Amino acid sequence: MTNIGKLWLLSRPDHGPARLAKQLKDRFGRIKKRVTWFCAAWKEANSLWASGENDVDLMKRAEQIYENDHKIDGPFMFKHFWEVLRKEPKWDAYLQHLELELDKRKISDDEDVDKFSL
């Protein structure tokens, strides 16, 4: 059994059903995608920080940005996951890796479009 599976078994209520590792991985995959989206919204909200604002104001702005960017997906429902993950060094490294990947894919305005073929 995976570490995720063991942690889930320890934290679940006694009457809850057992889960397969694939079920846990699939669920975490969906959660991870939305938490990553929220991290981007948080980063944008943090860059717009105004004098006199507190963390509550920042959270409200980040939630608004998330909802505007992901209207189809609805409001951000994984704040408790984000609170835990944002303090983890491994999660921070994952986000930095994503940013590097995005930077590699960006095309500058100065580059000729004809250099790229599909």
PyMOL commands that set and color helices and strands:
alter all, ss='L'
color gray80, all
select helices_A, chain A and resi 3-11+21-47+55-69+79-85+89-105+113-115
alter helices_A, ss='H'
color red, helices_A
deselect
rebuild
show_as cartoon
